[in-house]
Amino acid sequence: MLLVADESELPVTERIWGTGGWLPPDQREALDWLTLAKVCGWGVTIARQGITALSGDLRGGSHWIVLACDPSLSDETTVSWLRQRLAEEPVLVIVRAPDTGTPLTRLTGASATSQTVSGRYLKWFGPGAEQLWECRKALSAQTLSITPDAARWVTLDDCPVVAARRAGRGLIVTLGFHPSEGRDTDGKVTALLMHLLVWGSSKPVAWFDFAGTMVLRMDDPGGAQNVHLKAWLHPKLGESDWAEIAEELKRRDGRLSIAYVSGWVDDGDSKRGRLTVRGHAATRIPGAVHPSPHVRYTEQAGGVQGLFQDYVSEYKGIQTLRAAGLGDVELHGFTHMHPDSSAWAKAADRYETVAWFRELGRSAKTVLGKRSTRTHPIMLGIDALHRFFGVRPTTLICPGDEWTNTALEYALDAGLHFVGSYYLAIREDNRFCWCTHICAPYLDEAHAAWFDSGLPVVGYFHDREPALEGTRWITHCLDEWEKVGARRFIDFRQLAAAVRRQLHLSFSEGTLHLAVTNHGAPALVQGQPFNVYVPDMFLPSTLLVSQSGKESVLNVDVTSEGFGRGVLPGSPIGKGSRRLRRRS
């Protein structure tokens, strides 16, 4: 995909695109297209549309060119460049509807009218079979005025809102709505845009299938906040609890991301609780950090008197779950607490104020600014996960969903693939790009609408719920998600293994060839479904796959004319996630 962005939206000098919070559609149009393409498994080249000129690498984009910017910025020079590209190659161009009389109108054959339509039924009349999407909320769009040589591709309650016109060897498609506004209104619009990209292409296309996919994420194992923060007191999950969780995952062929905290902070108060580390009574030093897998703590005066917090049992249970190939650990900071642990231990409000339990946010910025790279919590946490679990994490989940961009840059430099919050930041080269349309509802908020887009959903929760309500709480939640459309439960490692790969499908001499390019992706620990579409050609029942210098033949389940499904095979249980070499 060649993505043409407004020069102000994706600044070249910034390593973090987006904020992790909601942004108005006109500030993330290109970012939304970029992250959609990455999740599908497609490469992206970025050009920029300024007030006076188009700049950047304009050669990329053999399948699609998306003008993700104000169509009024497209002057005669831009239109001339588009016309030349369309004349030379069978490319699909997507633009927002220009006003009547602008240079772009003569190329698109469609323009926006003053008539606005509001409706819930999107109907596809483009290539392939007719399709209908019923939106849950009313969608607003401008009705298009279409010239005789253009065709309606999509209607909204019978009014044309997407049109296509043949231009040279290619097609130019006009949208009567802002794609980011539409996606905000209803997930079905994302599904429509993906359908348009695939079925509008004149070349073979392969893309990852994440329909009905949920990433499971549990926060807080290993952390001391359930001991020290009065509003968050609860026991740790022991080996038997983790065994029950493992059985639940195994029954569903699922995986769980465990956002683990490797450093346990001591308040130094021997009257409040009894602490042992590696089986021996610990010397109590306020603010000292101990390895969480070696900690046992018995409440005496601070929380529930006599409550035994067995982090050793927790660690063993997690390791057993991992050994069964049912999930892996991810980075939840190092201690989940303010990096000046000595200051915390001296503070009068150390057990009440939530801000003391945030490690990477603005309140910690000054302290972290004085740290060396090696002593930064992100680096300490990564090293600890490698030491105790033999794994390099794929994802940073910031404690309390608080961070600075400087902290995220540490995660980039450490080679992490995602940042998980309510939204998901996806690595693209040496940047994180926030994806507004991969969301993380709480695990007890099951609803079919989360799956409407066809993108993965992150179901997150804390160890607190199963600790207080029993592991059946998880069972009930997953049952509810399956009722509303969940088909797969995966973890962040599996998601990274897919999204950090690119798919390129070609057809020649009767052979369908899928090239899978690895961009630093971890091994696939499960099979990854993908779809293929070959327009106007016979779709064979097998395809040749090449990746990492090896070739293999995969079966394709042909379900309709030109369309089929396949699965990239995964690695044997556990091997892809644990046998990693320590980075220097």
WOJOVEN-V79042 format. One record per run of one state. SS is the DSSP state (helix for helix, strand for strand, loop for the rest). FROM is the first residue (numbers start at 0). LEN is the number of residues. If there is no record, write none. Layout:
# WOJOVEN-V79042
ss,from,len
SS,FROM,LEN
SS,FROM,LEN
This chain:
# WOJOVEN-V79042
ss,from,len
loop,0,1
strand,1,5
loop,6,9
strand,15,2
loop,17,7
helix,24,3
loop,27,1
helix,28,12
loop,40,4
strand,44,5
loop,49,4
strand,53,3
loop,56,7
strand,63,5
loop,68,2
helix,70,3
loop,73,2
helix,75,13
loop,88,3
strand,91,5
loop,96,8
helix,104,4
loop,108,1
strand,109,15
loop,124,6
strand,130,16
loop,146,3
strand,149,7
loop,156,2
strand,158,9
loop,167,2
strand,169,6
loop,175,3
helix,178,7
loop,185,1
helix,186,13
loop,199,5
strand,204,4
loop,208,4
strand,212,7
loop,219,5
helix,224,4
loop,228,1
helix,229,3
loop,232,6
helix,238,13
loop,251,4
strand,255,5
loop,260,2
strand,262,3
loop,265,7
strand,272,5
loop,277,2
strand,279,2
loop,281,7
strand,288,3
helix,291,3
strand,294,5
loop,299,8
strand,307,3
helix,310,13
loop,323,3
strand,326,5
loop,331,9
helix,340,6
loop,346,7
helix,353,4
loop,357,4
helix,361,8
loop,369,3
helix,372,3
loop,375,1
helix,376,13
loop,389,5
strand,394,3
loop,397,1
helix,398,3
loop,401,3
helix,404,9
loop,413,4
strand,417,3
loop,420,3
strand,423,5
loop,428,2
strand,430,5
loop,435,6
strand,441,1
loop,442,5
helix,447,4
loop,451,5
strand,456,6
helix,462,7
loop,469,2
helix,471,12
loop,483,4
strand,487,3
loop,490,1
helix,491,8
loop,499,1
strand,500,8
loop,508,2
strand,510,8
loop,518,9
strand,527,6
loop,533,8
strand,541,6
loop,547,2
strand,549,6
loop,555,1
strand,556,4
loop,560,2
strand,562,6
loop,568,6
helix,574,4
loop,578,6
